[in-house]
Amino acid sequence: MALYKLAKVGVIRSDGAFIPKDNSNRDYIEFLRWVIEGNTPDPADPDPVPATDLENATLTLQRDPVFRALVKVLAAHFGLTVAQLVAEIKAQV
Amino acid sequence: MSKVGSWSTTAGNNNSTPPDGWPEGQAPSTVNDCAREMMAQIKTMVNSLEYVDLNNTPSFLTATTFSMATADATNFEVGRRVKLFDANTMYGTIISVSATQVQVRLDYHTAQSALTAQLSSIAMAVVKATNSSIPDNVWKRKNAIINGSMDIWQRSASFQPANNATTYLADRWQINLSMGGAIAVSRSERSANASNVPTLAQSGVFFNHSLLISVSAVDAAIAAGEFATLGYIVEGFDWRQIAHKPTNLSFWVNTRESGIYAISMRNNGSDRSFVQDYTISAIATWTKVSIPIPEATTAGTWDYSSGVGLRIIFTLAAGATYQGGAGNWTAANLLCTASQANLLRSAGNTFAITGVQLEEGQFATPLEIRPYAQEKQLCQRYYQRLEATERVFGHATSTTRGIYGWDLPVEMRVAPTVAFTAVTGLVNTDGNGTERSVSAATTLNITSKNIIFDIAPVGTPFTAGQGAMFFGSTGAANIITFDAEL
């Protein structure tokens, strides 16, 4: 593991400090000096995986008051708690 | 005799009838009358030296204006203070002058709010609005040093500086070691021992703190390339205000190793430096040091913006590589002369310093005292931290992620380095205000004014779109640091 790892904001030092890509920041100047000396930083972490369509649809439904009321009615109809009903629906998906 | 202000600068014109003047062939019996009257008039003037009656006779016009028989544009100038003899003695400031008419803005007076026909005479303040008699440094923020009295210690109150490294100490102060010994640095407080700072009687300042360097491991023989220095860097913007003029560096110092020490100054490119010795004769005694610095040459590499303007170095020990002549700016990178003492000669040696001031002019003037809040804000341009008492607001973007914006209370010199010193000390709250532990923290954007944080809670407690907040848990100090030091 190298002393630095590339990041969106600039670089991340091994102690966890986030160093912006600013040529007047003394830590970034130190990083550039380290690179000039022949060192190579670790590559940046991959971007987070975007939410799937199903996850986005679920989030939208969770915010819908009609949907939440429907879940409550269905749960009462089947003699389940809301959590039990949601777990049952997730198992079917 | 008439008022001093009516006397003529032409000797022969002071010939009014005795005792108002000294006419040619005056009776011998009037000589003593003239002398006594002259003494009386001089004494009258001395009794109120702040104002001089130039024998201008004002005629009341309005509540704020008067006229004069003769135009006197030389003495009646906008901005000059005046003393007005009306029903009461009043004070004011001239706000306009046209020919023989003058308008004033009167100071508040409990018994009189306007000029009246009783206005009989007027005296002028000794100092003109366009004065040229008061030293330049009175008119500006004279001390280029921030935290010269060692009152702000945002990072910590004690340090064990590493060798071959720069360690930041009290705000704006740093120590550089490249040698065999070891030292410790701490905040030395008056509350612990009055002798930790200069006394009020000797310094005229009620100091609270000094910066104390203590030798914990000896380096009795300093090799050519070794050094130990206490340093301060003046930012280019601040350096420009006094750059290439005669300056003075003054400070209070107390050491257990007597001898000759040096201060040095260096430019941005380290291709011009200045060295001057000072002698500490008495150990364990607070001594005031004042060092005049000749104007620096403009040759070499200097910075007048947000970079290194001027490095000020208090040399504690240095080998032959960094030794040279004193008293002049030279094209070299020097720290001291060959006379430099070695603070690290004995274990237990100490070097304490406070009240540091760098100002324009060859002479040290009294230490500039700034409000604590202002001093801390000046420090925060270079270093600040988010503490447990502060709250950062944002919103959840998913069940596992919150984005938060933090406006830095003081714009920093440049975009700072952001360090999370204790991620486990952070607490997230979801849209319902329920506190959640933090699993990871990162930054999405860093500028000199604002930081965007990306904080992940443990688990999946968030609802996208809902508000969120994070803060440090009780007792977790120094949660996030922002460092834009030079």
Chai-1 contact restraints between the chains, C-beta under 6 A:
chainA,res_idxA,chainB,res_idxB,connection_type,confidence,min_distance_angstrom,max_distance_angstrom,comment,restraint_id
A,V9,B,T443,contact,1.0,0.0,6.0,A-B,restraint_1
A,V9,B,I446,contact,1.0,0.0,6.0,A-B,restraint_2
A,A17,B,T417,contact,1.0,0.0,6.0,A-B,restraint_3
A,A17,B,A419,contact,1.0,0.0,6.0,A-B,restraint_4
A,F18,B,V418,contact,1.0,0.0,6.0,A-B,restraint_5
A,F18,B,T443,contact,1.0,0.0,6.0,A-B,restraint_6
A,I19,B,T417,contact,1.0,0.0,6.0,A-B,restraint_7
A,P20,B,A415,contact,1.0,0.0,6.0,A-B,restraint_8
A,P20,B,I446,contact,1.0,0.0,6.0,A-B,restraint_9
A,D22,B,V414,contact,1.0,0.0,6.0,A-B,restraint_10
A,D22,B,A415,contact,1.0,0.0,6.0,A-B,restraint_11
A,S24,B,S306,contact,1.0,0.0,6.0,A-B,restraint_12
A,S24,B,V414,contact,1.0,0.0,6.0,A-B,restraint_13
A,N25,B,V414,contact,1.0,0.0,6.0,A-B,restraint_14
A,N25,B,A415,contact,1.0,0.0,6.0,A-B,restraint_15
A,D27,B,T417,contact,1.0,0.0,6.0,A-B,restraint_16
A,L59,B,A464,contact,1.0,0.0,6.0,A-B,restraint_17
